[in-house]
């Protein structure tokens, strides 16, 4: 089927091969219209830090769920490209279904000083997976994250991702200390958080 098709199911109510031929009397269902819609693209955050940050792109597109027994991969369906600056190399990523028959597809975008990983045009160095790549960032930069759908034909959904440096802070836990005591120093620097799964 494809977008715009109408499906009707017919049933021949002939009791058995020796009975009267009732093939001219079919019971029919109401027509079913096949309608596809543009997948919904979302990002785990709208602003990412310049280096070492992780953004997960999620696409919910039920009509791209093709297999009922394994997770589907949408080849080079996601593109990340500079909007107000030249990335140097666009990042093309596969979207991988997060389970069997879910219709939800994921890709991971990392921030760094060069574009690397991904697949398709401008690939660069090998990343940790075809749906995982690093995009070059600049202070105040904005990248377009674009999902290309196949039905409706040649449709796309776009989200903006901006980049900014983290203003690190360093502080003691007290204004003064006695002799033979410890001072606790706390550093807050979001850009040093290089993993979204491990401390």
C-alpha positions in Angstrom: 0.0 0.0 0.0 1.0 3.6 -0.3 -0.4 6.9 0.8 -3.9 7.6 -0.5 -4.8 3.9 -1.3 -8.2 2.6 -0.3 -8.4 -1.0 0.9 -11.6 -3.1 1.0 -11.7 -6.7 2.3 -14.3 -9.1 0.7 -15.5 -12.4 2.1 -17.2 -15.1 0.0 -19.9 -16.7 2.1 -20.1 -20.0 0.2 -20.6 -22.8 2.7 -18.6 -25.5 0.9 -17.5 -26.7 -2.5 -20.7 -28.7 -3.2 -23.1 -26.0 -2.2 -24.7 -23.5 -4.4 -22.2 -20.9 -5.8 -22.7 -17.8 -3.7 -19.6 -16.0 -5.1 -21.7 -13.2 -6.5 -22.7 -12.4 -2.9 -19.7 -11.0 -1.2 -19.7 -9.4 2.2 -17.4 -6.3 2.2 -15.9 -4.2 4.9 -16.1 -0.5 5.0 -13.2 0.9 3.0 -9.9 1.6 4.9 -8.0 4.7 3.8 -4.2 4.4 3.9 -2.9 7.7 5.3 0.7 8.4 6.1 1.9 11.5 8.0 5.2 13.2 8.5 7.2 11.8 11.4 7.6 13.8 14.5 11.2 14.9 15.3 12.3 15.9 18.8 15.7 16.6 20.5 16.6 15.8 24.1 17.8 19.4 24.5 17.7 22.7 22.4 21.1 24.0 23.5 24.2 21.9 23.8 27.6 22.7 25.1 30.5 23.2 22.7 32.4 20.1 23.4 31.6 16.7 24.9 27.8 17.1 25.1 25.3 14.6 23.9 21.9 15.2 22.2 19.6 12.4 21.4 17.4 12.9 18.3 14.1 11.0 18.4 11.7 10.4 15.5 8.3 8.9 15.9 7.1 7.6 12.6 4.8 4.6 12.7 4.6 4.1 9.0 8.4 3.6 8.7 8.1 0.6 11.0 8.5 -2.1 8.4 9.5 -5.3 10.3 7.4 -7.0 12.9 10.3 -9.2 14.0 13.3 -6.9 14.2 14.3 -3.3 14.7 14.3 -1.2 11.6 17.1 1.2 10.4 16.3 4.4 8.4 19.5 4.9 6.4 20.8 8.4 6.3 17.4 9.8 7.3 18.9 12.4 9.7 21.1 15.3 8.6 22.8 17.8 10.9 24.2 21.0 9.2 25.2 24.4 10.3 22.6 27.1 10.0 24.5 30.3 10.8 28.0 28.9 10.4 29.9 26.6 8.1 30.3 23.2 9.8 32.8 22.1 7.1 31.3 18.7 6.8 27.6 17.8 7.2 26.8 15.0 9.5 24.5 12.3 8.1 23.1 9.7 10.5 21.0 6.6 10.4 18.0 6.4 12.7 17.7 3.0 14.5 14.4 1.8 15.9 14.6 1.5 19.7 12.9 -1.9 19.8 10.8 -4.3 17.7 7.7 -2.8 16.2 7.8 0.5 18.1 8.0 3.1 15.3 10.4 5.2 17.4 13.8 5.8 16.0 16.9 7.3 17.6 20.3 8.8 16.7 23.0 10.4 18.9 24.6 13.8 18.1 27.8 14.7 20.0 29.5 18.0 20.1 33.2 18.6 19.4 35.8 20.5 17.5 35.4 18.6 14.2 32.7 16.7 12.4 33.3 12.9 12.5 31.3 9.7 12.3 28.0 9.1 10.7 27.4 7.8 7.2 26.6 9.0 3.8 27.9 12.3 2.3 30.8 13.9 4.1 31.2 10.9 6.5 34.6 11.8 8.1 36.3 9.5 10.5 34.5 6.4 11.8 32.3 7.0 14.8 31.0 4.6 17.4 28.1 3.7 15.1 26.2 4.8 12.0 23.6 6.5 14.2 26.2 8.2 16.4 28.4 11.1 15.2 30.1 14.3 16.3 29.2 17.7 14.9 31.7 20.6 14.8 30.5 23.5 17.1 31.2 27.2 17.5 30.1 29.7 20.2 26.7 31.0 19.3 26.4 28.5 16.5 23.0 27.0 15.4 22.7 23.7 13.5 19.6 22.4 11.7 18.7 18.8 12.5 16.6 17.6 9.6 14.6 14.3 9.3 13.7 13.3 5.8 10.6 11.2 5.5 9.7 9.0 2.5 5.9 9.4 2.8 4.4 12.0 2.3 7.0 12.2 -0.5 10.0 14.4 0.0 8.8 15.8 3.3 11.1 16.8 6.1 10.9 18.0 9.7 13.5 20.4 11.1 14.6 21.3 14.7 17.3 23.9 15.6 20.1 23.0 18.0 22.2 25.9 19.4 25.7 25.7 20.9 27.1 27.6 23.8 30.1 27.5 26.1 29.5 26.7 29.7 30.5 29.3 32.3 32.4 27.2 34.8 32.3 28.1 38.5 34.7 27.2 41.2 33.8 27.6 44.9 34.9 26.6 48.4 32.3 25.3 50.8 33.2 27.9 53.5 34.7 31.3 53.8 37.4 30.3 56.3 38.9 27.1 57.8 40.5 26.1 61.0 43.9 24.4 61.0 43.9 20.7 60.4 40.5 20.8 58.6 39.6 20.1 54.9 38.3 22.5 52.4 35.8 21.2 49.8 36.2 22.8 46.4 33.4 22.4 43.9 33.8 22.8 40.2 30.7 23.2 38.0 31.6 22.8 34.3 28.8 21.3 32.1 31.2 20.8 29.2 33.4 18.4 31.2 30.4 16.0 31.4 31.5 13.9 28.5 29.1 10.9 29.0 25.3 10.8 29.3 25.5 7.3 30.9 28.6 7.2 33.1 29.7 9.6 35.9 
